[in-house]
Amino acid sequence: MQIRLNHLVPCTVRALNRRNTSMPLALFDLDDTLLAGDSDYLWGRFLATCGILDGEHYERENERFYRDYQAGTLDIDAFLRFSLRPLRDHSKRHMEALREQFLVECIDPIILPAARELVATHRARGDTLLIITATNAFVAAPIAARFSIPHLIATLPEELDGEYTGEVAGVPAFREGKVIRLRAWLAEHALDLVGSTFYSDSHNDLPLLEQVEHPVAVNPDTQLHEIARARGWPILSLHA
């Protein structure tokens, strides 16, 4: 079942309206869902282009990890050691300056207008908005701010004395880790998954898609597309 944004109401939002007073959760994956691209991958390419890393080696490894992610074989610990290394090796101030340039050059052009409309639809209904992404919070937090989404669950880079260590703090928000992190967040905020919706493009998010009341496949990869069709989940295109 392929639907577009203007056909979302009968498939998902109508069900949410029945529980409008409970402020159900609207959960959004970030990369290739609200964005027409992968921010983690683009961040790596951007850093290589800036010349602060060994460009050829970094881009080759970045591409390899991205292919593993698409195939569902990503070693998340190995990837995080790789992707967080620049935060360890360069000052926080320098990396924040580069991040601002990255956001303008690489992220703003891939924010999907239909994604903004989807977020606005849930905001107008009074839903609790949350981005949940495996991308590290250093990259993901300012992107969430661009959508004015107040809540974010992302992989947390560890900090010590105001600088990044290159390690991860807590559980990475990847695959089953998203469920673990979300459950902790729900307990902290005294919320539950009643009436919840989760939008994702990736079969890697199947563990969380199976937890919510209204899973929605957005611009899905091949594996998720097949699963969504078999289970009767809505399939949503946010591309123009």
C-alpha positions as CSV (number, residue, x, y, z in Angstrom):
1,M,0.0,0.0,0.0
2,Q,1.8,3.1,-1.2
3,I,0.4,6.4,0.1
4,R,1.5,10.0,0.0
5,L,1.3,12.7,2.7
6,N,-2.2,14.0,1.7
7,H,-3.5,10.4,2.1
8,L,-2.0,10.0,5.6
9,V,-5.1,10.8,7.6
10,P,-7.2,7.7,6.8
11,C,-4.2,5.4,7.3
12,T,-2.6,6.7,10.5
13,V,-3.7,10.0,11.9
14,R,-7.4,9.1,12.1
15,A,-6.4,6.4,14.6
16,L,-4.4,8.9,16.6
17,N,-7.4,11.3,16.9
18,R,-9.3,8.8,19.0
19,R,-6.6,9.2,21.7
20,N,-5.9,12.9,21.1
21,T,-6.2,13.8,24.8
22,S,-3.4,11.4,25.7
23,M,-0.8,13.2,23.6
24,P,0.4,10.1,21.8
25,L,4.0,9.8,20.6
26,A,5.0,10.6,17.1
27,L,8.5,9.1,16.6
28,F,10.6,9.9,13.6
29,D,13.8,8.2,12.3
30,L,16.1,10.9,10.9
31,D,18.3,9.7,8.0
32,D,16.5,8.9,4.8
33,T,13.2,9.6,6.6
34,L,13.0,13.2,7.5
35,L,16.1,13.8,5.4
36,A,16.7,12.9,1.7
37,G,20.1,11.4,2.7
38,D,22.1,10.0,5.6
39,S,23.5,12.7,7.9
40,D,26.1,10.4,9.5
41,Y,27.5,9.4,6.1
42,L,27.4,13.0,4.8
43,W,29.2,14.2,7.9
44,G,32.0,11.8,7.3
45,R,32.3,12.9,3.6
46,F,32.2,16.5,4.7
47,L,35.1,16.0,7.2
48,A,37.1,14.2,4.5
49,T,36.5,17.1,2.1
50,C,37.7,19.6,4.7
51,G,41.0,17.8,4.8
52,I,41.1,17.4,8.6
53,L,41.3,13.6,8.0
54,D,43.0,11.2,5.6
55,G,40.3,11.8,3.0
56,E,40.9,8.7,0.9
57,H,41.0,6.3,3.8
58,Y,38.1,7.9,5.7
59,E,35.8,8.0,2.7
60,R,36.6,4.4,1.8
61,E,35.8,3.2,5.3
62,N,32.7,5.5,5.5
63,E,31.4,4.0,2.3
64,R,32.1,0.4,3.6
65,F,30.2,1.0,6.9
66,Y,27.3,2.6,5.0
67,R,27.0,-0.5,2.7
68,D,27.0,-2.7,5.9
69,Y,24.2,-0.6,7.4
70,Q,22.1,-0.9,4.2
71,A,22.7,-4.7,4.2
72,G,21.8,-5.0,7.9
73,T,25.3,-6.2,8.9
74,L,26.7,-3.1,10.5
75,D,29.0,-3.6,13.5
76,I,27.8,-0.7,15.4
77,D,30.6,-0.6,17.9
78,A,33.3,-0.6,15.2
79,F,31.4,2.1,13.3
80,L,31.1,4.3,16.3
81,R,34.8,4.0,17.1
82,F,35.4,5.1,13.5
83,S,32.8,7.9,13.3
84,L,33.5,9.4,16.8
85,R,37.3,9.6,16.2
86,P,37.2,13.1,14.7
87,L,35.4,14.3,17.9
88,R,38.2,12.8,19.9
89,D,41.1,14.1,17.8
90,H,39.9,17.7,17.4
91,S,38.7,20.3,19.9
92,K,35.0,20.7,20.5
93,R,35.1,24.3,19.5
94,H,36.7,23.5,16.1
95,M,34.2,20.7,15.5
96,E,31.2,22.9,16.3
97,A,32.4,25.5,13.8
98,L,32.7,22.8,11.2
99,R,29.3,21.5,12.1
100,E,27.7,24.8,11.4
101,Q,29.2,24.8,7.9
102,F,28.1,21.2,7.4
103,L,24.5,22.0,8.4
104,V,24.2,24.8,5.9
105,E,26.0,23.1,3.0
106,C,24.9,19.5,3.5
107,I,21.8,19.2,5.6
108,D,19.6,22.2,4.8
109,P,19.4,21.2,1.1
110,I,18.1,17.7,2.0
111,I,15.4,18.6,4.5
112,L,12.2,17.4,2.8
113,P,9.4,19.9,2.7
114,A,6.9,17.0,3.0
115,A,8.7,15.9,6.1
116,R,8.2,19.4,7.7
117,E,4.5,19.1,6.7
118,L,4.3,15.6,8.4
119,V,5.9,16.9,11.6
120,A,3.5,19.9,11.5
121,T,0.5,17.6,11.2
122,H,1.4,15.8,14.4
123,R,2.3,19.0,16.1
124,A,-1.1,20.4,15.3
125,R,-2.7,17.4,16.9
126,G,-0.8,18.0,20.1
127,D,1.3,14.8,19.8
128,T,4.6,14.4,21.6
129,L,7.3,14.7,18.9
130,L,10.6,12.8,19.2
131,I,13.4,12.0,16.8
132,I,15.1,8.6,17.5
133,T,18.2,8.0,15.5
134,A,21.5,6.0,15.6
135,T,23.3,9.1,14.4
136,N,25.3,10.6,17.2
137,A,23.8,13.5,19.1
138,F,26.6,15.9,18.1
139,V,25.3,15.7,14.5
140,A,21.6,15.0,15.2
141,A,20.7,17.6,17.8
142,P,21.0,20.7,15.6
143,I,19.0,18.9,12.9
144,A,16.2,18.1,15.4
145,A,16.3,21.8,16.2
146,R,15.7,22.7,12.6
147,F,12.5,20.7,12.7
148,S,11.6,22.3,16.1
149,I,11.3,18.8,17.5
150,P,11.9,19.1,21.3
151,H,12.8,15.5,22.1
152,L,15.7,13.5,20.8
153,I,17.1,10.0,21.4
154,A,20.4,9.6,19.7
155,T,23.7,7.8,20.2
156,L,25.6,9.9,22.9
157,P,29.3,10.7,22.5
158,E,31.0,10.5,25.8
159,E,32.5,13.7,27.2
160,L,35.2,14.3,29.8
161,D,36.2,17.7,31.0
162,G,34.3,19.4,28.2
163,E,35.8,17.4,25.3
164,Y,34.8,14.3,23.5
165,T,36.6,11.0,24.3
166,G,35.7,9.1,21.1
167,E,33.7,6.6,23.2
168,V,29.9,6.1,23.5
169,A,28.0,7.0,26.7
170,G,25.4,4.3,27.3
171,V,23.5,2.2,24.8
172,P,23.8,3.2,21.1
173,A,20.4,4.1,19.6
174,F,20.6,1.4,17.0
175,R,18.3,-1.6,16.2
176,E,17.3,-3.1,19.6
177,G,19.1,-0.3,21.3
178,K,16.4,2.1,20.1
179,V,13.8,0.1,22.0
180,I,16.0,0.0,25.1
181,R,16.6,3.8,25.0
182,L,13.0,4.6,24.3
183,R,11.8,2.4,27.1
184,A,14.1,4.3,29.5
185,W,12.9,7.6,28.1
186,L,9.2,6.7,28.5
187,A,9.8,5.7,32.1
188,E,11.6,9.0,32.7
189,H,8.7,11.0,31.2
190,A,5.9,8.9,32.6
191,L,4.6,8.1,29.1
192,D,3.7,4.9,27.1
193,L,3.3,3.8,23.6
194,V,-0.5,3.9,23.5
195,G,-1.5,5.5,20.1
196,S,2.2,5.8,19.1
197,T,3.4,6.1,15.5
198,F,6.9,5.5,14.2
199,Y,8.2,6.6,10.8
200,S,11.3,4.9,9.4
201,D,12.9,4.0,6.1
202,S,15.1,1.1,7.3
203,H,14.7,-2.6,8.1
204,N,17.2,-1.9,10.8
205,D,14.4,-0.2,12.7
206,L,12.2,-3.3,12.7
207,P,12.6,-3.9,16.4
208,L,11.0,-0.5,17.2
209,L,8.5,-0.6,14.3
210,E,7.1,-3.8,15.9
211,Q,6.6,-2.0,19.3
212,V,4.4,0.9,18.2
213,E,0.7,0.9,17.4
214,H,1.2,2.5,14.0
215,P,4.3,1.6,12.2
216,V,4.8,3.5,8.9
217,A,7.5,2.8,6.3
218,V,8.8,6.0,4.8
219,N,10.7,5.9,1.5
220,P,11.6,2.3,2.6
221,D,14.5,0.2,1.7
222,T,13.8,-3.0,-0.2
223,Q,13.6,-5.2,2.9
224,L,11.3,-2.9,4.8
225,H,9.2,-2.3,1.7
226,E,8.5,-6.1,1.5
227,I,7.8,-6.4,5.2
228,A,5.4,-3.4,5.2
229,R,3.5,-4.8,2.2
230,A,3.3,-8.3,3.8
231,R,2.0,-6.8,7.2
232,G,-0.2,-4.2,5.7
233,W,1.7,-1.3,7.1
234,P,1.3,2.1,5.4
235,I,4.1,3.0,2.9
236,L,4.6,6.7,2.7
237,S,6.6,8.8,0.2
238,L,8.0,12.1,1.4
239,H,9.8,12.9,-1.8
240,A,8.3,15.4,-4.2
